[in-house]
Amino acid sequence: MPAKEIKELRQSGKLEEALEMALAELDSQPDNIWAKRNIAWVYYDFAKQNTLPEKFDVFSSYISKIIELALPEDEKMIFDNSAWLIIKMGYALLKMNNVGIEKYDAILSHLKQFNLTKPSESYSALFKMFHKIFKENPLKYVELADWWNFENFRKEDYEKERLPDGKSVMSIVEQAYIAYARHLLPRQLPNGETYFYKEKATAFLLMLDKIEETHPEYEYPSYFKAKLLLATGEKDNILSSLLPFAKKKRNVFWVWDVLSEAFISDPEKVLACYSKALLCAAKEEMLVNVRQKIASIYVKKEMWDEAKTEILSIQKVRSENNWSIPALVANWTSQPWFSSAKEKRDNKDIYRKYAIVADEILFYDIPEKTVIVTFVNSERKILNFIASEKEFGFFKYDRFLRNVKIGETLKIRVLNKESSGSYHVATVKKHEDLEFKRMFVKEFHGVARINEGNNFGFVDDVFLAAGFCDRNKLINGGKISGKAVKTFDTRKNKWGWKAFELK
């Protein structure tokens, strides 16, 4: 057998002579596996010489010749090595302009006939290349992903990729899950019809469940899982799917735009989501669609001033960017109410009002607890509270309340607590709870005891703080009545009562 001679000719660069010898061997023994291997590697070397884009047709012909040999399935080495040649050609084509999709189709068609090692470094490298090529082409990307099969990712593919400059980028696995989910969503075809891979989407939801469980550090799969749930009609599961993502990204406007889709039958919650979206920092040109949606709600509610404010903002941004004015917006401006409505500076007062509802949507899975206010620093917008004799602390309240008084009861949702006693809260609202208040507030009557030289005193077991005495001009021996709140004396390490109001 001339295997040794063919190899020596290949290594010395005498490919034509190697090809002649290999063809002669194959003609005489067409079913001999060694004859097929020998000529396959000759074809491989010819393909290797032609990996420049301008030689694509020649390259493709030699790859086809390898395939035509019909090597058995366990014959993988030649195909794994040929995969690297295809990767080289693919990236070379990517650097060129106006490369027809037919060349990439030809490459993919070749690969579908390869006996490749899966998973492997070369197989993952192939996916990365085609991800770059097809990521904006829904049909081709879905075709690629279905053939390649996400089960073939290696352990390394799940990790972030380090760039030469030291920065890291999202793992190829997370990128793949995002791109595939995005392309499974319903899309409108040029003929006006809507196309939706519903069966594929339903099946992929199970894979998204798994990736969420095994890689909770991935942020965006949850978002696209929610979008697919909405598209498939599984709205009952939307909150549990979207909430982990939305909590991390609650300051990004489009998260709220997506969340609104889960409450399409509840206009108040939809308004709350749009309001929260418009409180997020974003460029005005990115907010025009949300503004149009919220303006539509204002129009239905006959909130003419608020609607006009949004409409004028939409017109301004669209004009500045040379964008057309939607027919619906143009129709609003021609209505009688539009000319009589007054433009406001902005609608932030309405946004903030409804943002409370939006926060309750986002953190509904955190149980509320009742607390009572024991101290208020109105300058720093900080209040102290008691939930029980085992739980008490303080937090900033200005995001939730304009004013608050000692003795008021609130409902709060707690995100976390610091060792200093500072709480991070998700929602806060006033909520009158007389039964709870009776545990921490009591009325008192008696004679003030303010010793000479002191600016504080007591009425029985109720402490009269210096500021309270000065503010109410209390004197020793004076009869007073009022209310006291239970407080923790950190110096004495015990609970006591502190006056906060006189009758």
Secondary structure by P-SEA (a helix, b strand, c coil): caaaaaaaaaaacaaaaaaaaaaaaaaaccccaaaaaaaaaaaaaaaaacccccaaaaaaaaaaaaaaccccccccaaaaaaaaaaaaaaaaaaacccccaaaaaaaaaaaaacccccccaaaaaaaaaaaaaccccaaaaaaaaaaaccccccccccbbbbcccccccccaaaaaaaaaaaaaccccccccbbbbaaaaaaaaaaaaaaaaaaccccccaaaaaaaaaaaaccccccccccaaaaaaacccaaaaaaaaaaacccaaaaaaaaaaaaaccccccccaaaaaaaaaaaaaacaaaaaaaaaaaaaaaaaaacccccaaaaaaaaccccccccccccaaaaaaaaaaaaaaaaaccbbbbbbbbccccccccbbbbbcccccccccccccccccccccbbbbbbbccccccccccccbbbbbbbaaaaaacccccbbbbbbcccccccccccbbbcaaaaaaacccccccccbbbbbbbccccccccccccccc
